[in-house]
Amino acid sequence: MKKPAGIILVIVGVILLYLGWSRKTSLAGDVAELQAKVANKVDGGMRMPDHAIYLAGGAILAVAGVGLVLKK
């Protein structure tokens, strides 16, 4: 039962990686990065654009899914 769950995690992870990467390389992603940098300079907060969260989450899900699939 772990293999189907692992495959689903890998698929969802790859989808999130694709969405995050396509957003990062677009004009909207560049604007979001610039807005986060300016806002962090103004108040010292720790903001990050949505595509960074998508990339990190997709990588974590893909690695976890591969781990489930390869675990015996």
C-alpha positions as CSV (number, residue, x, y, z in Angstrom):
1,M,0.0,0.0,0.0
2,K,3.0,2.3,0.3
3,K,3.8,2.2,-3.4
4,P,0.6,3.9,-4.6
5,A,0.9,6.6,-2.0
6,G,4.6,7.1,-3.0
7,I,3.7,7.4,-6.6
8,I,0.9,10.0,-5.8
9,L,3.4,12.0,-3.7
10,V,5.9,12.0,-6.6
11,I,3.3,13.1,-9.1
12,V,2.0,15.9,-6.8
13,G,5.6,17.0,-6.1
14,V,6.5,17.2,-9.8
15,I,3.3,19.2,-10.5
16,L,4.2,21.6,-7.7
17,L,7.8,21.9,-9.0
18,Y,6.5,22.6,-12.5
19,L,4.1,25.3,-11.3
20,G,6.7,26.9,-9.1
21,W,9.3,26.9,-11.8
22,S,7.0,28.3,-14.5
23,R,5.9,31.1,-12.1
24,K,9.5,31.9,-11.2
25,T,10.6,32.3,-14.8
26,S,7.6,34.5,-15.6
27,L,7.3,38.3,-15.3
28,A,4.8,37.8,-12.4
29,G,7.4,35.8,-10.6
30,D,10.0,38.6,-11.1
31,V,7.6,41.2,-9.8
32,A,6.8,39.0,-6.7
33,E,10.5,38.6,-5.9
34,L,11.1,42.3,-6.2
35,Q,8.1,43.1,-3.9
36,A,9.3,40.6,-1.3
37,K,12.8,42.1,-1.4
38,V,11.5,45.6,-1.0
39,A,9.1,44.7,1.8
40,N,11.8,42.8,3.7
41,K,14.1,45.8,3.5
42,V,11.4,48.1,4.8
43,D,10.3,46.2,7.9
44,G,12.8,43.5,8.2
45,G,10.3,40.7,7.8
46,M,10.9,37.3,6.2
47,R,8.6,37.2,3.2
48,M,9.0,34.9,0.3
49,P,7.1,34.7,-3.0
50,D,4.6,31.9,-3.5
51,H,6.7,30.2,-6.2
52,A,9.5,29.6,-3.6
53,I,7.0,27.7,-1.4
54,Y,5.8,25.7,-4.4
55,L,9.4,24.7,-5.3
56,A,10.3,23.8,-1.7
57,G,7.1,21.8,-1.2
58,G,7.3,20.1,-4.5
59,A,10.9,19.0,-3.8
60,I,10.0,17.7,-0.3
61,L,7.0,15.7,-1.7
62,A,8.9,14.3,-4.6
63,V,11.8,13.1,-2.3
64,A,9.3,11.6,0.2
65,G,7.4,9.8,-2.6
66,V,10.7,8.4,-4.0
67,G,11.6,7.2,-0.5
68,L,8.2,5.5,-0.1
69,V,8.5,3.8,-3.5
70,L,12.0,2.5,-2.9
71,K,11.5,1.5,0.7
72,K,11.2,-2.3,1.1
